[in-house]
Amino acid sequence: MGSSSVFAQNKQQGAVQDQEFVIRKDRVLTVPTQPRAFERLPVLPQPKGFAEFNYTVTPFFLKLPALNLEPTALQKDYRQPKTELYRGFIRAGYGNFSSPLLEGRFMSTTADPLNYALKFKHQSFGKGPIAAEQSAESHTVFGADGSYFTEQVEVFGGLNWGQDKYSFYGVDPLLFENPDVPFETSSNVMNNVQVQVGLRDIEKTGPFSYEGKLSFRNFKDSYSAKENEVGIQAGGKFRTESDWSGRVDLAYFHTNPNDVNYQENRNYFSIRPRISYNYEAFQFTAGLNLVSENDSIADKSSDFRIFPVLKASYQFADEFGFYGEFSGDVQRNTYFSFVNENPFLGPSEQLLNTINNYKIEGGIEGQFQEAFHYRAGINVSRYNQMHFFVNSQADSARFEIVYDDKSTVFNINAELGFKISETYSLGSRLDLYQYDLTTQTEAWHRPVWELRVNNQFTPFEKLLVQANLNFMGGLKARGNEVVEVIPPIVEVVNLKTIADLQLKADFKITDRLSVFAEGNNILNGKNTRWLNYPVRGIQLIGGASFKF
């Protein structure tokens, strides 16, 4: 055991004190156990090198001819397989009421650089609902369309000729029930020729798209009605990289109708700018309808009219959304449009456009279960010069046009659609109307309610079946009797509800050959759309079609 002394300075500078340290050699020092996590990994033995292996190869000689390989490059076609296209189609059939049917089409199957199509259709009814041949009817159409494509522009045009023949068989209804009483009817053959040529861009996804066309139409019937029309239409649409887009449409039409009581030159010019904004499920459109037309109307303030256009829709979810619209416009009417609506039109006193002062519409729409879709809405519209058809006092077999000065039309509508893959689809629409008129007693020949149901069923690939139901009720016609002279009150005739069931079936025997059958007015209803003009009963027609 030993001792030693060490001298050190304390915190007081310059002071020295004695210190003593004791060292014991017999004291045992212990260290805590070290965790295994801090142990070193054991040293693994080093692998030895691979030893050399020697193989003995014994050759075998076979008397076989050398293999001759002929490699070829693989040509992979990544395009989808094309279905076989047929350039021609022809359909022919025959039915009761002496009704032959012949229809044909021929077209090119390539769109580059020239594409064309020809069509022809004729269907006639040699016998009608009364007096057999004296109520015959026929329709013939021939048309040709073509397009020439460049890298950026398509030049298109078309020529169509149509002829429709109707008989004025709407005589005194008492003669319908007594076929032994002879009476004479006259027929009207209406011909029209339409020509158009235009230009439009091919790229529809760029910043700007455009289209313009020039058209001409000539119409003439067997009497004094004639009408020529020249039209110029142009439109452009621009798109931005954001959610904004817009378009402008221009239209000019000049018509010169001639009839027994007038010869006019009518001009119609419109500019329709639009701006649209789409943000997710919200869509909004704002624009104007600027229209100038020179119809002669008493107390007319100006030929120029401006109407606002506001449309909006928002889809909260796939199941529910709403839409709304506030707009106005001028509906262009011509003698050709009138006679297409009522083919038994006789001499007219005046042709006027219909002014839609405003239209307020709103509703809901949506779809659910990816199979059903619906739409329901309410529409309120105010019109000036709303047209109606009434039987002429001089000849009950011919109709004339009358106008109501100020009309308000309320409409409630609902649509429902359903589709199961490609097997079955249904589309239906219900319309309810209410008319508030000023100068006309009733809304002549306009329905109070209308229901349409269209069904399409494909039980298997080669069979297509269609069933359509059309109902129309509340029709009222103006009779020939005058109930009171002062004030003038005319006879009101309530027409029966129209119920029409149509059935169509098409069965494919081969890819080229098919047979078909059609039936109209299956319920054999005595439907009368126009007073004194009952339609034909059950109409059946069958035939075959062939592709070549």
C-alpha positions in Angstrom: 0.0 0.0 0.0 1.4 3.4 -0.8 0.4 7.0 -0.8 1.2 10.1 -2.7 0.3 13.7 -2.6 -0.8 16.0 -5.4 -1.1 19.8 -5.2 -3.5 21.7 -7.2 -5.0 25.2 -7.4 -8.5 25.8 -6.3 -10.9 28.4 -7.6 -9.1 31.1 -5.7 -6.2 32.2 -7.8 -2.8 31.8 -6.1 -4.0 29.5 -3.3 -2.5 26.0 -2.7 -4.1 23.2 -0.7 -3.1 19.6 0.2 -5.1 16.7 -1.4 -4.9 12.9 -0.7 -5.7 9.9 -3.1 -6.0 6.3 -1.9 -5.5 3.4 -4.3 -6.7 -0.1 -3.3 -5.4 -3.0 -5.3 -7.7 -5.7 -3.8 -11.0 -4.0 -5.1 -12.9 -6.1 -7.7 -14.3 -4.2 -10.7 -17.5 -5.6 -12.4 -18.9 -4.7 -15.8 -22.6 -5.2 -16.8 -23.6 -8.0 -19.2 -23.3 -6.8 -22.8 -26.6 -7.3 -24.9 -26.4 -9.8 -27.8 -27.4 -7.1 -30.2 -23.9 -5.7 -29.9 -22.1 -9.0 -30.4 -20.0 -9.3 -33.6 -21.2 -11.6 -36.3 -19.3 -14.9 -36.3 -16.8 -15.3 -39.1 -18.1 -17.6 -41.7 -15.8 -20.0 -43.5 -14.6 -18.8 -46.9 -16.1 -20.8 -49.8 -13.7 -23.0 -51.7 -13.4 -22.5 -55.5 -15.3 -24.7 -57.9 -13.5 -27.8 -58.9 -13.0 -28.6 -62.6 -15.3 -31.2 -64.2 -14.4 -33.2 -67.3 -17.1 -34.7 -69.6 -16.6 -37.3 -72.3 -18.7 -36.7 -75.4 -19.5 -39.7 -77.6 -20.5 -38.7 -81.1 -23.5 -40.4 -82.9 -23.7 -40.0 -86.6 -27.3 -40.1 -88.1 -28.1 -40.2 -91.8 -30.6 -37.3 -91.8 -30.9 -34.5 -94.5 -30.0 -31.0 -93.5 -32.8 -28.8 -92.3 -33.7 -26.1 -94.8 -35.0 -23.0 -93.0 -36.9 -20.4 -94.9 -37.5 -17.5 -92.5 -40.1 -14.8 -93.4 -40.9 -11.5 -91.8 -44.0 -11.4 -89.6 -46.6 -8.8 -90.7 -48.8 -7.8 -87.8 -52.0 -5.9 -88.5 -52.9 -3.8 -85.5 -56.1 -2.4 -87.1 -59.5 -3.7 -86.0 -61.1 -6.2 -88.4 -63.4 -4.5 -90.8 -67.0 -5.7 -91.3 -68.0 -6.4 -94.8 -69.6 -3.4 -96.4 -72.1 -3.6 -99.3 -72.5 -0.9 -101.9 -76.1 -1.6 -102.8 -79.4 -2.3 -101.0 -82.8 -3.0 -102.5 -86.1 -3.7 -100.8 -89.4 -4.6 -102.4 -92.8 -5.5 -101.0 -96.5 -5.4 -101.5 -99.6 -5.0 -99.2 -103.3 -4.5 -99.1 -104.9 -1.3 -100.4 -102.9 -2.1 -103.6 -99.7 -0.8 -102.1 -96.4 -1.7 -103.8 -93.1 -0.7 -102.2 -89.8 -0.4 -103.9 -86.7 1.1 -102.3 -83.0 1.1 -103.3 -79.7 2.7 -102.3 -76.2 2.6 -103.8 -73.2 4.2 -102.2 -69.4 4.2 -102.1 -67.8 2.3 -99.3 -64.7 4.4 -99.1 -64.7 8.1 -98.0 -61.4 9.1 -99.6 -61.3 11.3 -101.6 -64.8 11.0 -103.2 -67.9 9.7 -101.5 -71.3 9.4 -103.1 -74.7 7.9 -102.4 -77.9 7.4 -104.5 -81.4 6.7 -103.1 -84.8 5.9 -104.6 -88.1 5.1 -102.9 -91.6 4.6 -104.2 -94.7 3.6 -102.2 -98.3 4.1 -103.3 -101.8 3.1 -102.2 -104.0 2.5 -105.1 -107.1 2.3 -102.9 -108.1 4.5 -99.9 -110.5 4.4 -97.0 -113.4 5.5 -99.1 -114.4 5.2 -102.8 -111.4 3.0 -103.4 -109.4 4.5 -106.2 -110.8 8.0 -105.6 -108.8 8.2 -102.3 -105.5 6.9 -103.7 -102.1 8.2 -102.5 -98.5 7.9 -103.8 -95.0 9.0 -102.8 -91.8 9.0 -104.8 -88.3 10.2 -103.9 -85.0 10.3 -105.7 -81.8 11.7 -104.3 -78.1 11.9 -104.8 -75.4 13.2 -102.4 -71.7 13.5 -102.7 -68.6 14.7 -100.9 -65.1 15.4 -102.0 -62.4 15.4 -99.2 -59.1 17.2 -99.2 -56.7 17.3 -96.3 -58.6 20.0 -94.5 -61.8 20.7 -96.3 -64.9 18.7 -97.4 -66.9 19.9 -100.4 -70.4 18.5 -100.3 -73.6 18.7 -102.3 -76.9 17.0 -103.1 -79.9 16.8 -105.4 -83.3 15.6 -104.3 -86.5 15.3 -106.3 -89.8 14.3 -104.7 -93.4 13.9 -105.9 -96.4 13.4 -103.7 -99.9 12.7 -104.9 -103.0 13.1 -102.7 -106.7 13.0 -103.4 -109.1 15.5 -102.0 -111.6 12.9 -100.8 -112.8 14.9 -97.7 -116.4 15.4 -98.9 -119.6 15.3 -96.9 -119.2 12.7 -94.1 -122.7 11.3 -94.9 -121.4 9.9 -98.2 -118.8 7.8 -96.3 -121.6 5.6 -95.0 -123.3 5.2 -98.3 -120.8 3.9 -100.9 -123.6 3.7 -103.5 -123.8 7.5 -103.8 -121.4 8.6 -106.5 -119.2 11.7 -105.9 -116.3 13.2 -107.7 -112.9 13.9 -106.1 -109.9 15.7 -107.5 -106.2 14.9 -106.9 -103.2 17.1 -106.4 -99.7 16.3 -107.5 -96.9 18.2 -105.7 -93.4 18.3 -107.1 -90.3 19.7 -105.4 -86.6 19.9 -106.4 -83.9 20.7 -103.9 -80.3 21.4 -104.6 -77.5 22.3 -102.2 -73.7 22.7 -102.3 -71.5 23.6 -99.4 -68.1 23.6 -97.7 -67.0 22.6 -94.2 -63.8 21.8 -92.4 -62.8 18.2 -91.6 -61.0 18.9 -88.3 -63.7 19.2 -85.6 -61.5 19.4 -82.6 -59.3 22.4 -83.5 -59.7 26.0 -82.2 -62.1 26.9 -85.1 -64.7 25.0 -87.2 -66.9 26.4 -90.0 -69.6 25.3 -92.5 -71.4 27.1 -95.2 -73.9 26.1 -97.9 -76.0 27.5 -100.7 -79.4 26.0 -101.4 -82.2 26.2 -103.9 -85.7 24.7 -103.8 -88.6 24.8 -106.3 -92.1 23.7 -105.4 -95.2 23.4 -107.6 -98.6 21.7 -107.3 -101.3 20.9 -109.8 -103.1 24.2 -109.2 -101.8 27.7 -108.7 -99.4 27.3 -105.8 -95.7 27.8 -106.7 -92.8 28.7 -104.6 -89.0 29.2 -105.2 -86.5 29.6 -102.4 -82.8 30.6 -102.4 -81.0 30.2 -99.1 -77.5 31.0 -97.8 -76.4 29.5 -94.5 -73.0 29.8 -92.7 -71.7 29.1 -89.2 -68.5 29.1 -87.3 -67.5 27.7 -83.9 -64.5 28.5 -81.8 -63.0 26.6 -78.9 -60.6 27.7 -76.2 -58.2 25.7 -74.1 -60.4 26.5 -71.1 -64.0 25.7 -70.6 -65.3 28.5 -72.9 -66.6 28.1 -76.4 -68.8 30.1 -78.8 -70.4 30.1 -82.2 -72.2 32.3 -84.7 -74.8 31.2 -87.3 -76.0 33.3 -90.2 -79.0 32.5 -92.5 -80.7 34.3 -95.3 -83.7 33.0 -97.3 -85.6 34.6 -100.1 -88.9 33.1 -101.2 -91.4 34.2 -103.9 -94.7 32.3 -103.3 -97.5 32.5 -105.8 -101.1 31.5 -105.2 -104.6 32.5 -106.4 -104.8 35.5 -104.1 -101.3 36.8 -103.7 -97.8 37.0 -105.2 -95.1 38.0 -102.7 -91.3 38.4 -102.2 -90.4 37.3 -98.7 -87.0 37.8 -97.1 -85.7 36.3 -93.8 -82.3 37.1 -92.3 -81.0 35.9 -88.9 -77.8 36.2 -86.9 -77.4 33.9 -83.9 -74.3 34.4 -81.7 -73.7 32.1 -78.7 -71.2 31.8 -75.9 -71.1 28.6 -73.8 -69.3 27.8 -70.5 -68.9 24.3 -69.1 -67.5 23.7 -65.6 -67.7 20.1 -64.4 -71.4 19.4 -64.3 -72.5 23.0 -64.9 -73.3 24.2 -68.4 -74.4 27.7 -69.4 -75.2 29.3 -72.7 -75.9 33.0 -73.5 -76.7 34.6 -76.8 -79.0 36.6 -79.0 -81.4 35.9 -81.9 -81.3 38.8 -84.3 -84.0 38.3 -87.0 -85.2 40.5 -89.8 -88.3 39.5 -91.9 -90.6 41.6 -94.1 -94.0 40.0 -93.7 -96.8 42.6 -94.0 -98.8 42.8 -90.8 -101.1 45.5 -89.6 -99.6 47.8 -86.9 -96.2 46.2 -87.3 -93.6 48.5 -85.6 -90.4 47.1 -87.3 -89.1 44.3 -89.4 -86.1 43.8 -87.0 -86.4 41.9 -83.7 -83.9 41.0 -81.0 -84.5 38.0 -78.6 -82.2 36.9 -75.7 -81.2 33.3 -75.3 -80.2 32.0 -71.8 -79.8 28.3 -71.1 -78.4 26.6 -68.0 -78.2 23.1 -66.7 -76.6 21.5 -63.6 -76.2 17.8 -63.0 -75.9 17.2 -59.2 -75.4 13.5 -59.8 -76.2 10.9 -62.5 -79.6 10.4 -60.9 -80.7 14.0 -60.7 -80.1 17.3 -62.5 -82.1 20.4 -63.6 -82.2 22.6 -66.7 -83.8 25.9 -67.6 -84.2 28.2 -70.6 -85.4 31.7 -71.5 -85.4 32.6 -75.2 -87.3 33.9 -78.1 -87.2 33.5 -81.9 -89.0 33.8 -85.2 -90.2 30.6 -86.7 -89.9 30.7 -90.5 -93.0 29.4 -92.3 -93.3 28.8 -96.1 -96.0 27.3 -98.2 -93.8 24.2 -98.6 -93.6 23.8 -94.8 -97.4 24.2 -94.5 -98.2 21.7 -97.2 -95.9 19.2 -95.6 -97.8 19.6 -92.3 -101.2 19.3 -94.0 -101.1 17.9 -97.5 -104.8 18.8 -98.1 -104.1 22.5 -98.1 -106.0 24.6 -100.7 -105.6 28.2 -101.7 -104.3 30.4 -98.9 -104.8 34.1 -98.3 -101.5 35.0 -96.7 -98.2 33.5 -95.5 -96.9 34.7 -92.2 -94.0 33.7 -89.9 -94.7 32.8 -86.3 -93.2 35.1 -83.7 -92.2 33.4 -80.5 -91.9 36.4 -78.1 -90.6 34.3 -75.3 -90.3 30.8 -74.1 -89.7 29.9 -70.4 -88.8 26.3 -69.8 -87.5 24.3 -66.8 -87.3 20.8 -65.6 -85.4 17.9 -64.2 -83.5 15.0 -65.8 -81.3 12.1 -64.9 -80.6 8.4 -65.1 -80.3 5.6 -62.7 -79.1 2.0 -62.7 -77.4 2.8 -66.0 -80.6 1.6 -67.8 -83.3 4.2 -67.0 -83.3 7.8 -68.0 -86.0 10.4 -67.5 -86.8 14.0 -68.2 -89.7 16.2 -67.1 -90.4 19.8 -67.7 -92.8 22.7 -68.0 -92.9 25.1 -70.9 -94.7 28.5 -71.3 -94.5 30.2 -74.7 -96.1 33.4 -76.1 -96.7 33.6 -79.9 -97.9 36.1 -82.4 -99.3 34.8 -85.7 -99.7 31.2 -84.6 -101.1 29.2 -87.5 -104.0 26.8 -87.6 -105.7 24.7 -90.3 -109.5 24.9 -90.8 -111.8 23.5 -93.5 -112.7 26.0 -96.2 -116.3 27.3 -96.1 -116.4 27.1 -99.9 -115.0 23.5 -100.2 -114.9 21.3 -97.1 -112.3 19.0 -98.8 -109.7 21.7 -98.7 -108.1 23.5 -95.8 -107.0 27.0 -95.4 -104.7 28.8 -92.9 -105.9 31.1 -90.2 -103.8 32.9 -87.6 -104.2 33.9 -84.0 -102.9 37.3 -83.0 -101.6 36.6 -79.5 -101.4 33.0 -78.2 -100.1 31.5 -75.0 -99.3 27.8 -74.9 -98.7 25.9 -71.6 -97.0 22.5 -72.0 -96.1 19.8 -69.5 -94.0 17.0 -70.8 -92.3 13.9 -69.5 -90.0 11.4 -71.1 -88.9 7.9 -69.9 -86.4 5.7 -71.6 -85.1 2.2 -70.8 -82.5 0.0 -72.4 -81.2 -3.5 -71.6 -77.9 -3.9 -73.6 -78.8 -4.6 -77.2 -81.8 -6.8 -76.4 -84.6 -4.3 -75.5 -85.0 -0.5 -75.6 -88.0 1.7 -74.8 -88.6 5.4 -75.4 -91.8 7.3 -74.4 -93.0 10.9 -74.2 -96.2 12.5 -72.8 -97.3 16.0 -73.7 -100.1 18.0 -72.2 -101.2 21.3 -73.8 -103.3 24.3 -72.9 -104.0 27.1 -75.3 -105.0 30.7 -74.5 -106.1 32.4 -77.7 -107.4 35.9 -78.6 -108.9 35.8 -82.1 -109.6 32.1 -82.7 -112.3 30.2 -80.9 -110.3 26.9 -80.5 -106.8 25.6 -81.3 -108.0 24.0 -84.5 -106.5 20.5 -85.1 -103.9 20.9 -82.4 -103.9 18.1 -79.7 -104.6 18.7 -76.0 -102.6 15.6 -75.1 -100.2 13.3 -76.9 -98.5 10.0 -75.9 -95.8 8.2 -77.9 -94.3 4.8 -76.9 -91.6 3.2 -79.0 -90.3 -0.3 -78.3 -87.4 -2.2 -80.0 -86.8 -5.9 -79.2 -84.0 -8.2 -80.5 -84.7 -11.6 -79.1 -81.7 -13.0 -81.0 -79.2 -11.7 -83.5 -81.1 -12.2 -86.7 -84.6 -10.9 -85.6 -85.5 -7.3 -85.0 -89.1 -6.4 -83.7 -90.5 -2.9 -83.3 -93.8 -1.9 -81.7 -94.9 1.8 -81.6 -97.9 3.2 -80.0 -99.2 6.7 -80.8 -102.1 8.4 -79.1 -103.5 11.9 -79.7 -106.6 13.4 -78.1 -108.5 16.6 -77.7 -108.5 17.6 -81.4 -111.2 20.1 -82.4 -112.2 21.1 -85.9 -114.2 24.0 -87.3 -117.4 22.8 -88.9 -119.2 24.4 -91.9 -122.3 25.5 -89.9 -122.5 29.0 -88.4 -124.2 28.8 -85.0 -124.7 32.5 -84.6 -124.1 35.4 -87.0 -123.8 38.3 -84.6 -121.4 37.7 -82.9 -120.1 35.1 -85.3 -120.0 31.6 -83.7 -118.9 28.7 -85.7 -119.6 25.0 -85.2 -117.0 23.1 -83.1 -116.5 19.4 -84.1 -114.8 17.2 -81.5 -112.7 14.6 -83.2 -112.2 11.1 -81.7 -109.0 10.1 -80.0 -106.4 8.8 -82.4 -104.9 5.4 -81.4 -102.3 3.9 -83.8 -100.4 0.7 -83.2 -97.5 -0.1 -85.5 -95.6 -3.4 -85.7 -92.5 -4.1 -87.7 -90.4 -7.3 -87.9 -87.2 -7.9 -89.9 -85.6 -11.4 -90.0 -82.1 -11.9 -91.5 -81.9 -15.1 -93.4 -78.3 -14.5 -94.5 -76.0 -11.5 -94.3 -77.4 -10.4 -97.6 -81.0 -11.6 -97.7 -83.7 -10.5 -95.2 -87.5 -10.6 -95.1 -89.7 -8.0 -93.4 -93.3 -7.4 -92.4 -95.0 -4.1 -91.4 -98.4 -3.3 -90.0 -100.0 0.1 -89.4 -103.2 0.9 -87.6 -103.3 -2.6 -86.2 -106.2 -1.6 -83.9 -108.2 -0.7 -87.0 -109.2 2.6 -85.5 -111.2 5.1 -87.5 -108.6 7.8 -86.9 -109.2 11.3 -88.3 -106.3 13.7 -88.1 -108.0 16.2 -90.4 -111.8 16.7 -90.4 -113.5 14.6 -93.2 -110.4 12.6 -93.8 -110.5 9.2 -92.2 -107.4 7.2 -92.6 -107.1 3.7 -94.0 -107.8 0.7 -91.8 -105.3 -2.1 -91.0 -102.4 -1.8 -93.4 -100.2 -4.8 -93.9 -97.2 -5.1 -96.2 -94.5 -7.7 -96.5 -91.4 -8.3 -98.7 -87.7 -8.9 -98.8 -84.5 -6.9 -99.0 -81.1 -7.8 -100.5 -77.6 -6.3 -100.2 -75.1 -6.5 -103.0 
